[in-house]
Amino acid sequence: MRRTFPYLLKVIGIGLFVLILMKIDTDAALESIADASTPLLVLGFSLFPLIYAIKSTRWYIISIAAGAHTTAFDSMVIYMSGLFLGIATPGKVGEAIKIPALVSRGLHMKDAVTITILDRVFDIALLGLMGIWAIGLLFSSVLAVSLGFCLAFALGIAFLLKTPLRKLRDLILPNIPRSQWIRATLLTVLNWIVFFAQFWILALAFGIHVPLLTFIAIITITGIISILPIAPAGLGTRDAALLLLLGQQGVPAETIIAFSFTIFVLTIFASTIGAYFWLRYPLTHATK
């Protein structure tokens, strides 16, 4: 039962997607896809390799800084394979393949696990910070300020406990120079800039014209909801979130679903890039 439960959770998202399709004019949604701007769709899809290049570079920087004996290409293969397996497995547990790959390249198990977790934390942390801003813009400034205050309070407590926290940090985190953490953080910011640009281009392809900041806030909230492990590649949950948020901006439901389904196709398309590395270089996944 424990093994099948994560897969059963995925049924929730699929069921939600089917329910949405039953509620809209599917012919109009298909027509919206057919009428989308091909050049903009191609441009949007072409940005995914750039996003993956940025993420794999961040992975390489952190890995070698922690002491892994690897190359930029080798790190890209491991990272891309992990991304593919993460999309293909419940809760992205497939990304754990990166742990034995790092161990085989000279890292202790603790450092390999920590780096793999931190790689996810980089993206989630920035998305969470933007989520506070998005909540204030779309829903309630009072709630956003409250969440911001809680974050500031937590940071204040962390500052007061900086000595024991520093010891805990040194115990948990690998010994990576601060300059490398800064580089990894800057790459994370760049990754999200390209990510939002990609979705903005795809939205324009469907004739969706929403103020830029509002659109970024909508995609941020949608991204947070899509993280929930109840749908394959966000199918269903992303559609519902976009229907609610873009619908409030006057975008027709059929256009929203066409846009959202294109994002799903984009995600599957992007995973095939990782699948190529997984199949093409099978011996580099766990051993050198």
SERO-4910 file (N, C-alpha, C, O; in steps of 0.05 Angstrom, whole numbers):
BEGIN
 pado doro    nc1    nc2    nc3   cac1   cac2   cac3    cc1    cc2    cc3    oc1    oc2    oc3
  Met    A     17    -24      0      0      0      0     17     25      0     11     45    -14
  Arg    A     39     24     15     57     48     17     69     54    -11     73     77    -17
  Arg    A     74     33    -26     86     37    -52     66     48    -72     73     64    -90
  Thr    A     41     40    -70     21     49    -89      8     76    -82     -4     89    -99
  Phe    A     10     84    -56     -3    108    -47      5    133    -63    -12    148    -71
  Pro    A     32    137    -68     40    161    -83     27    161   -111     21    182   -121
  Tyr    A     25    137   -123     13    136   -150    -17    141   -148    -29    153   -167
  Leu    A    -30    132   -127    -58    138   -124    -64    167   -121    -84    177   -130
  Leu    A    -45    182   -108    -48    211   -105    -50    224   -132    -64    244   -136
  Lys    A    -35    214   -152    -34    225   -178    -62    225   -191    -68    241   -208
  Val    A    -79    206   -183   -105    203   -194   -122    228   -188   -140    236   -204
  Ile    A   -116    242   -166   -131    266   -159   -128    287   -180   -147    299   -189
  Gly    A   -103    292   -188    -98    312   -209   -111    304   -236   -123    321   -249
  Ile    A   -108    279   -243   -119    270   -269   -150    272   -268   -162    281   -287
  Gly    A   -162    265   -245   -190    267   -243   -200    296   -244   -220    302   -256
  Leu    A   -184    314   -232   -191    342   -233   -189    353   -261   -206    369   -269
  Phe    A   -169    344   -276   -166    353   -304   -190    343   -321   -201    358   -337
  Val    A   -198    318   -317   -221    307   -332   -246    323   -325   -262    329   -343
  Leu    A   -250    329   -299   -273    344   -291   -274    372   -304   -295    381   -312
  Ile    A   -250    385   -306   -249    411   -319   -256    409   -348   -270    426   -359
  Leu    A   -246    388   -361   -252    384   -390   -283    380   -394   -293    389   -415
  Met    A   -296    368   -375   -325    364   -377   -340    390   -374   -363    392   -382
  Lys    A   -328    410   -361   -341    435   -355   -337    456   -376   -351    477   -376
  Ile    A   -318    452   -395   -312    473   -415   -319    463   -443   -325    440   -447
  Asp    A   -317    481   -462   -321    475   -490   -294    465   -501   -277    482   -508
  Thr    A   -291    439   -503   -265    428   -511   -259    436   -540   -235    439   -548
  Asp    A   -280    438   -557   -275    446   -585   -263    474   -586   -245    479   -602
  Ala    A   -273    492   -569   -262    519   -568   -233    519   -557   -216    535   -566
  Ala    A   -228    501   -539   -200    499   -528   -181    489   -550   -159    499   -553
  Leu    A   -190    469   -565   -174    459   -587   -169    480   -608   -148    482   -620
  Glu    A   -190    496   -613   -188    518   -633   -168    539   -623   -153    550   -639
  Ser    A   -168    543   -597   -149    562   -586   -120    553   -589   -102    569   -595
  Ile    A   -116    527   -586    -89    515   -591    -81    518   -620    -59    525   -626
  Ala    A   -101    513   -638    -95    515   -667    -89    543   -675    -73    548   -694
  Asp    A   -101    563   -662    -98    591   -670    -74    604   -656    -68    627   -661
  Ala    A    -60    590   -638    -38    602   -623    -15    609   -643    -12    596   -663
  Ser    A      0    629   -636     22    638   -652     44    618   -652     57    612   -632
  Thr    A     50    606   -676     71    586   -678     98    597   -671    113    584   -656
  Pro    A    106    620   -682    133    631   -675    137    635   -645    158    629   -634
  Leu    A    116    645   -631    118    649   -602    120    622   -587    134    620   -568
  Leu    A    104    603   -596    106    576   -584    134    564   -587    145    553   -568
  Val    A    145    567   -611    172    556   -616    192    570   -598    210    558   -587
  Leu    A    189    597   -596    208    612   -579    205    604   -550    225    600   -536
  Gly    A    180    600   -541    176    592   -513    188    564   -507    201    561   -487
  Phe    A    183    546   -525    194    519   -522    225    519   -523    238    503   -509
  Ser    A    236    536   -539    265    536   -543    280    546   -518    304    543   -516
  Leu    A    266    559   -499    279    569   -475    284    547   -454    300    552   -436
  Phe    A    271    524   -457    275    503   -437    304    493   -436    314    489   -414
  Pro    A    318    489   -458    346    481   -456    363    502   -441    382    494   -427
  Leu    A    356    527   -444    371    548   -429    366    545   -399    385    548   -383
  Ile    A    341    540   -391    335    536   -363    350    512   -352    361    514   -330
  Tyr    A    351    491   -367    365    467   -358    395    472   -357    409    462   -339
  Ala    A    405    488   -375    434    494   -375    441    510   -350    462    506   -338
  Ile    A    424    529   -343    429    545   -319    428    527   -294    445    530   -276
  Lys    A    408    509   -292    406    492   -269    429    472   -267    439    467   -245
  Ser    A    437    461   -289    459    442   -288    485    456   -282    503    444   -269
  Thr    A    488    481   -290    512    496   -283    513    502   -253    534    500   -240
  Arg    A    490    508   -242    489    512   -212    496    486   -198    510    487   -178
  Trp    A    486    464   -208    492    438   -196    522    432   -197    534    422   -178
  Tyr    A    534    438   -220    563    434   -224    579    451   -204    598    441   -192
  Ile    A    572    476   -202    586    494   -184    586    484   -155    607    484   -142
  Ile    A    562    477   -146    560    467   -118    575    441   -114    587    436    -94
  Ser    A    573    423   -134    585    396   -132    615    398   -129    627    386   -112
  Ile    A    628    413   -148    657    415   -147    666    430   -122    688    425   -112
  Ala    A    650    450   -114    658    466    -90    657    448    -65    672    452    -46
  Ala    A    640    428    -65    638    409    -43    659    388    -44    663    373    -24
  Gly    A    673    386    -67    695    366    -69    690    343    -87    706    324    -88
  Ala    A    669    344   -103    663    322   -122    683    323   -145    690    344   -155
  His    A    692    300   -154    710    297   -177    693    293   -202    686    270   -209
  Thr    A    686    314   -215    668    313   -237    674    334   -258    690    352   -252
  Thr    A    662    332   -281    665    352   -302    639    366   -306    618    357   -297
  Ala    A    639    388   -322    615    402   -327    595    385   -343    571    385   -338
  Phe    A    606    370   -362    588    352   -378    577    330   -361    553    323   -362
  Asp    A    594    317   -345    585    296   -327    564    305   -308    544    291   -304
  Ser    A    567    329   -297    547    340   -279    521    345   -294    499    341   -283
  Met    A    523    355   -319    499    359   -334    483    333   -339    459    333   -337
  Val    A    498    312   -345    485    286   -350    470    277   -325    447    268   -326
  Ile    A    484    278   -302    472    270   -277    447    287   -270    426    277   -263
  Tyr    A    450    313   -274    428    331   -267    404    327   -285    382    326   -276
  Met    A    410    325   -311    388    321   -330    374    294   -326    349    293   -328
  Ser    A    389    274   -320    377    248   -314    359    249   -290    337    238   -289
  Gly    A    369    264   -269    353    267   -245    327    283   -250    307    276   -238
  Leu    A    328    303   -267    304    318   -273    284    301   -287    260    302   -281
  Phe    A    293    284   -306    275    266   -320    262    247   -300    237    243   -300
  Leu    A    278    234   -283    267    215   -264    250    228   -243    231    216   -233
  Gly    A    256    254   -237    239    269   -218    211    273   -230    191    270   -215
  Ile    A    209    279   -256    183    283   -268    168    256   -271    144    255   -269
  Ala    A    183    235   -275    171    208   -280    163    194   -255    149    174   -256
  Thr    A    171    203   -231    165    189   -206    149    207   -187    151    231   -188
  Pro    A    133    195   -169    117    210   -150    135    226   -131    155    215   -121
  Gly    A    128    251   -126    142    267   -107    171    273   -115    187    281    -99
  Lys    A    177    269   -141    204    274   -151    225    258   -137    248    267   -136
  Val    A    218    234   -127    238    218   -113    260    208   -131    281    200   -122
  Gly    A    254    208   -157    274    199   -176    299    216   -177    320    207   -185
  Glu    A    297    241   -167    320    258   -167    341    248   -147    364    257   -148
  Ala    A    334    230   -130    353    218   -111    375    203   -125    395    195   -112
  Ile    A    372    198   -151    393    184   -166    419    200   -165    441    189   -168
  Lys    A    417    226   -160    440    243   -159    458    237   -135    482    243   -135
  Ile    A    446    226   -114    461    221    -89    483    200    -94    506    205    -89
  Pro    A    476    175   -103    497    156   -108    517    165   -129    541    158   -129
  Ala    A    507    181   -148    525    191   -169    547    209   -156    570    208   -164
  Leu    A    539    226   -137    558    243   -123    577    227   -106    601    232   -104
  Val    A    566    207    -92    583    190    -75    604    176    -91    627    174    -83
  Ser    A    597    167   -115    616    153   -132    638    173   -142    658    164   -153
  Arg    A    633    198   -139    652    218   -148    666    232   -125    676    254   -127
  Gly    A    667    218   -102    684    227    -80    671    241    -57    685    248    -38
  Leu    A    645    245    -58    632    259    -36    623    239    -15    616    216    -21
  His    A    623    248     11    611    232     32    581    231     28    569    249     16
  Met    A    568    210     37    539    207     34    525    232     46    505    241     33
  Lys    A    533    242     69    520    265     81    520    289     63    500    302     59
  Asp    A    544    295     51    546    318     33    530    314      8    518    333     -3
  Ala    A    529    289     -2    514    284    -27    484    288    -22    470    299    -39
  Val    A    474    279      1    446    282      7    440    312     11    420    322      1
  Thr    A    457    326     25    453    354     31    452    371      6    435    388      2
  Ile    A    471    366    -13    472    381    -38    447    376    -54    436    394    -66
  Thr    A    438    351    -55    414    344    -71    390    358    -60    373    367    -75
  Ile    A    388    359    -33    365    373    -21    368    404    -26    348    417    -32
  Leu    A    392    414    -23    396    443    -26    389    452    -55    380    474    -59
  Asp    A    394    435    -74    388    442   -101    358    447   -105    351    465   -120
  Arg    A    342    433    -91    313    438    -91    306    462    -74    288    478    -81
  Val    A    320    465    -52    314    488    -34    319    514    -47    304    533    -43
  Phe    A    340    516    -64    345    541    -78    321    551    -93    313    574    -90
  Asp    A    309    533   -109    285    541   -125    261    546   -107    246    566   -111
  Ile    A    256    528    -88    232    531    -72    233    555    -54    213    568    -49
  Ala    A    257    562    -44    260    585    -26    253    611    -41    238    627    -30
  Leu    A    264    614    -65    258    638    -80    228    639    -88    216    660    -87
  Leu    A    217    616    -96    189    615   -103    172    622    -79    151    635    -82
  Gly    A    180    613    -55    165    619    -31    165    649    -24    145    660    -16
  Leu    A    189    661    -27    191    690    -22    173    706    -42    160    725    -34
  Met    A    174    697    -67    157    711    -87    127    705    -81    110    721    -87
  Gly    A    122    682    -69     94    675    -62     82    695    -43     59    701    -44
  Ile    A     98    704    -24     88    724     -4     80    749    -19     59    761    -14
  Trp    A     98    758    -37     91    782    -53     66    777    -70     49    795    -73
  Ala    A     64    754    -82     42    747   -100     15    747    -84     -5    756    -95
  Ile    A     16    737    -60     -8    736    -44    -17    765    -38    -41    771    -39
  Gly    A      2    782    -33     -5    810    -27    -17    824    -52    -35    840    -49
  Leu    A     -7    817    -75    -16    830   -100    -44    819   -108    -61    835   -117
  Leu    A    -48    793   -105    -72    781   -116    -94    778    -96   -118    778   -103
  Phe    A    -87    774    -70   -108    768    -50   -110    788    -28   -129    803    -26
  Ser    A    -90    788    -10    -93    804     14    -65    815     22    -47    800     28
  Ser    A    -63    841     23    -38    853     32    -34    848     62    -11    846     71
  Val    A    -56    846     77    -53    840    105    -41    813    110    -23    809    127
  Leu    A    -50    793     95    -39    766     97    -10    765     89      6    752    101
  Ala    A     -4    780     67     24    781     58     42    793     79     64    783     84
  Val    A     33    815     91     49    828    112     52    810    136     74    809    148
  Ser    A     31    795    143     33    776    165     53    754    160     69    747    177
  Leu    A     53    744    135     72    723    128    100    735    128    119    721    136
  Gly    A    103    759    118    129    772    118    139    777    146    163    774    152
  Phe    A    121    784    164    129    788    192    138    762    205    158    762    219
  Cys    A    124    740    199    132    714    209    159    707    199    176    696    214
  Leu    A    165    713    174    191    707    163    212    724    176    234    714    183
  Ala    A    207    750    179    226    767    192    231    759    221    253    760    231
  Phe    A    210    750    235    212    740    262    230    716    264    248    713    281
  Ala    A    226    697    245    243    673    244    272    680    238    290    669    250
  Leu    A    277    700    220    304    708    215    316    722    239    340    719    244
  Gly    A    300    737    254    309    749    279    318    729    299    339    732    312
  Ile    A    302    708    302    309    687    321    335    673    312    352    666    328
  Ala    A    337    669    286    361    656    275    386    673    280    407    663    286
  Phe    A    382    700    279    405    718    284    413    716    313    437    716    320
  Leu    A    394    715    331    400    713    360    413    687    367    429    685    385
  Leu    A    406    666    351    418    640    356    440    633    336    445    610    330
  Lys    A    453    654    326    472    650    304    495    632    311    506    618    294
  Thr    A    504    633    337    527    616    344    520    586    343    534    571    330
  Pro    A    498    577    357    491    549    354    483    541    326    487    519    317
  Leu    A    470    560    312    462    554    284    486    552    266    486    536    247
  Arg    A    506    568    271    531    566    255    544    538    259    554    526    240
  Lys    A    543    529    284    554    503    289    538    481    275    549    462    265
  Leu    A    511    485    276    494    465    262    499    466    232    499    446    219
  Arg    A    502    491    222    508    494    193    533    480    185    535    466    165
  Asp    A    554    484    201    580    471    195    578    441    197    593    427    184
  Leu    A    560    431    214    556    403    217    541    391    194    547    368    185
  Ile    A    521    406    184    504    395    163    514    401    135    516    384    118
  Leu    A    521    427    130    528    435    103    557    428     96    574    429    114
  Pro    A    562    422     71    590    418     63    605    444     63    593    466     62
  Asn    A    631    443     65    648    466     67    651    479     39    670    473     24
  Ile    A    632    496     33    632    510      6    637    539     10    624    552     27
  Pro    A    655    551     -4    661    580     -2    636    597     -6    619    590    -22
  Arg    A    635    619      8    612    637      5    608    647    -23    586    650    -33
  Ser    A    631    651    -38    629    661    -65    613    641    -83    599    649   -101
  Gln    A    616    616    -77    602    595    -93    572    595    -86    555    591   -104
  Trp    A    565    600    -61    537    602    -54    525    626    -68    502    624    -77
  Ile    A    540    648    -69    530    672    -83    525    666   -112    504    674   -123
  Arg    A    544    653   -125    541    646   -153    517    628   -158    502    632   -177
  Ala    A    513    609   -140    490    591   -142    464    606   -139    444    601   -153
  Thr    A    464    626   -120    440    642   -116    433    659   -140    410    661   -148
  Leu    A    454    671   -152    450    688   -176    439    671   -199    422    681   -214
  Leu    A    450    647   -202    440    630   -223    411    622   -218    395    618   -237
  Thr    A    403    619   -193    375    613   -186    357    636   -195    336    632   -206
  Val    A    366    660   -189    350    684   -197    348    685   -227    326    690   -238
  Leu    A    370    680   -241    370    681   -270    351    659   -281    337    664   -301
  Asn    A    351    636   -269    334    614   -277    305    622   -276    289    617   -295
  Trp    A    297    635   -254    269    643   -251    261    666   -271    239    667   -280
  Ile    A    280    683   -277    275    704   -296    269    692   -324    249    700   -337
  Val    A    285    672   -332    280    659   -357    254    643   -356    239    643   -376
  Phe    A    249    631   -334    224    615   -330    199    633   -334    181    625   -349
  Phe    A    198    656   -321    175    674   -324    174    685   -352    152    689   -363
  Ala    A    197    691   -364    197    700   -392    185    680   -410    170    686   -429
  Gln    A    192    655   -405    182    633   -422    151    631   -420    138    629   -441
  Phe    A    140    632   -396    111    630   -393     97    655   -404     75    653   -415
  Trp    A    110    678   -402     99    703   -413     97    701   -443     76    710   -454
  Ile    A    117    690   -456    117    687   -485     95    668   -493     81    672   -513
  Leu    A     92    646   -478     71    626   -485     43    638   -481     25    633   -497
  Ala    A     40    655   -461     14    668   -456      8    687   -480    -15    688   -489
  Leu    A     28    702   -489     24    720   -512     16    704   -537      1    713   -553
  Ala    A     27    679   -539     21    662   -562     -9    656   -563    -20    652   -585
  Phe    A    -22    655   -540    -51    650   -539    -68    675   -537    -92    674   -533
  Gly    A    -55    698   -540    -69    723   -539    -78    731   -510    -96    746   -507
  Ile    A    -64    720   -491    -69    727   -463    -54    752   -455    -29    752   -454
  His    A    -68    774   -451    -55    799   -444    -63    807   -416    -85    818   -411
  Val    A    -45    802   -397    -49    809   -369    -25    826   -361     -3    821   -370
  Pro    A    -29    846   -343     -6    862   -334     17    844   -325     12    824   -311
  Leu    A     41    851   -331     64    833   -327     67    825   -298     70    801   -292
  Leu    A     66    844   -279     69    837   -251     46    818   -241     51    800   -226
  Thr    A     22    824   -251      0    807   -244      4    778   -255     -1    759   -241
  Phe    A     14    777   -279     19    751   -292     40    736   -276     37    712   -271
  Ile    A     62    749   -268     83    736   -253     72    726   -226     79    704   -217
  Ala    A     55    742   -214     43    733   -188     26    709   -192     26    691   -176
  Ile    A     10    708   -214     -7    685   -220     10    660   -224      3    639   -214
  Ile    A     31    662   -240     48    639   -246     62    630   -220     67    606   -217
  Thr    A     69    649   -203     82    641   -178     63    625   -160     71    603   -150
  Ile    A     39    634   -156     20    619   -140     14    592   -153     12    572   -140
  Thr    A     11    592   -180      6    567   -194     29    548   -191     25    524   -187
  Gly    A     53    558   -192     77    541   -188     78    528   -161     85    505   -158
  Ile    A     70    544   -140     70    533   -113     49    511   -111     55    490    -99
  Ile    A     26    515   -122      5    495   -121     13    470   -137      6    447   -129
  Ser    A     27    474   -159     35    451   -176     55    433   -163     59    411   -172
  Ile    A     69    444   -142     88    427   -128     75    404   -113     88    383   -109
  Leu    A     49    408   -106     35    387    -92     37    360   -107     31    360   -131
  Pro    A     44    338    -94     48    313   -108     22    298   -113     20    274   -106
  Ile    A      2    312   -124    -24    299   -129    -31    299   -159    -54    294   -166
  Ala    A    -11    305   -175    -16    306   -204      9    301   -220     30    311   -212
  Pro    A      8    286   -242     32    283   -258     39    308   -273     23    318   -289
  Ala    A     63    319   -267     72    344   -280     53    367   -276     50    384   -294
  Gly    A     38    367   -253     20    389   -247     -6    388   -262    -22    407   -260
  Leu    A    -12    366   -276    -37    364   -291    -61    365   -272    -62    350   -253
  Gly    A    -80    382   -278   -104    385   -262   -101    407   -242   -117    426   -242
  Thr    A    -81    406   -224    -78    427   -204    -70    453   -217    -80    474   -210
  Arg    A    -52    452   -236    -44    476   -250    -68    488   -266    -72    512   -266
  Asp    A    -83    471   -279   -106    480   -294   -126    494   -276   -137    515   -283
  Ala    A   -132    482   -253   -151    493   -234   -141    521   -224   -157    540   -223
  Ala    A   -116    522   -217   -105    547   -207   -106    569   -228   -114    592   -222
  Leu    A    -98    562   -252    -99    582   -274   -127    590   -281   -132    614   -287
  Leu    A   -146    572   -280   -174    578   -285   -184    599   -265   -198    618   -272
  Leu    A   -177    595   -240   -185    614   -219   -172    641   -222   -185    662   -221
  Leu    A   -146    641   -226   -131    666   -225   -132    682   -251   -136    706   -251
  Leu    A   -128    668   -274   -130    682   -299   -159    688   -306   -165    708   -320
  Gly    A   -178    671   -296   -206    676   -300   -214    703   -288   -232    716   -299
  Gln    A   -203    710   -266   -209    736   -253   -198    759   -269   -207    782   -265
  Gln    A   -180    754   -288   -170    775   -306   -185    776   -332   -178    791   -350
  Gly    A   -207    761   -334   -224    762   -357   -215    744   -380   -225    747   -403
  Val    A   -197    726   -375   -188    708   -397   -208    685   -399   -215    673   -379
  Pro    A   -217    678   -423   -236    656   -427   -226    630   -417   -202    624   -419
  Ala    A   -243    613   -406   -235    588   -394   -222    570   -415   -202    556   -409
  Glu    A   -232    569   -439   -221    552   -460   -192    561   -467   -175    544   -473
  Thr    A   -188    586   -468   -161    596   -474   -142    589   -451   -118    582   -456
  Ile    A   -151    591   -426   -135    584   -403   -127    555   -404   -103    548   -400
  Ile    A   -146    537   -410   -140    509   -411   -121    502   -434   -103    485   -431
  Ala    A   -124    516   -456   -106    512   -479    -77    520   -471    -58    506   -477
  Phe    A    -75    543   -457    -49    553   -448    -37    533   -427    -14    526   -428
  Ser    A    -54    524   -408    -45    506   -387    -36    479   -399    -16    468   -390
  Phe    A    -52    469   -418    -44    443   -429    -18    445   -445     -3    426   -446
  Thr    A    -13    468   -457     12    473   -471     35    472   -452     57    462   -458
  Ile    A     31    482   -428     52    481   -407     57    452   -400     80    444   -396
  Phe    A     36    436   -398     39    408   -392     55    394   -414     74    378   -409
  Val    A     48    400   -439     63    388   -462     92    397   -461    110    382   -467
  Leu    A     96    422   -454    123    433   -452    139    418   -431    163    412   -435
  Thr    A    127    412   -408    140    397   -387    148    369   -396    170    360   -391
  Ile    A    129    356   -410    135    329   -421    158    331   -442    176    314   -442
  Phe    A    156    351   -459    177    355   -479    204    359   -466    224    348   -474
  Ala    A    204    376   -445    229    381   -431    240    356   -418    265    352   -416
  Ser    A    222    339   -408    232    315   -394    245    296   -414    262    280   -406
  Thr    A    238    298   -440    250    281   -459    280    288   -463    296    271   -471
  Ile    A    287    313   -457    315    320   -458    330    305   -437    352    294   -442
  Gly    A    319    304   -413    331    288   -392    331    259   -398    350    244   -392
  Ala    A    309    249   -411    308    221   -418    330    213   -437    341    191   -436
  Tyr    A    337    232   -455    358    226   -474    384    221   -459    399    202   -465
  Phe    A    391    238   -440    415    234   -425    414    209   -408    435    195   -405
  Trp    A    391    203   -397    388    178   -381    393    153   -397    405    134   -388
  Leu    A    383    153   -422    386    130   -439    413    130   -454    424    109   -459
  Arg    A    423    154   -461    447    155   -477    472    150   -460    492    139   -470
  Tyr    A    472    158   -434    496    155   -418    489    140   -392    492    150   -370
  Pro    A    479    115   -395    470    100   -371    491     94   -350    485     92   -327
  Leu    A    517     92   -358    538     86   -339    546    109   -322    562    106   -303
  Thr    A    537    133   -328    545    156   -312    525    163   -290    530    182   -276
  His    A    504    147   -287    484    154   -267    494    150   -239    490    167   -222
  Ala    A    507    128   -234    515    122   -207    545    116   -204    556    118   -182
  Thr    A    558    109   -226    586    103   -224    601    116   -247    589    123   -267
  Lys    A    626    120   -244    642    133   -265    652    111   -284    666    117   -303
***
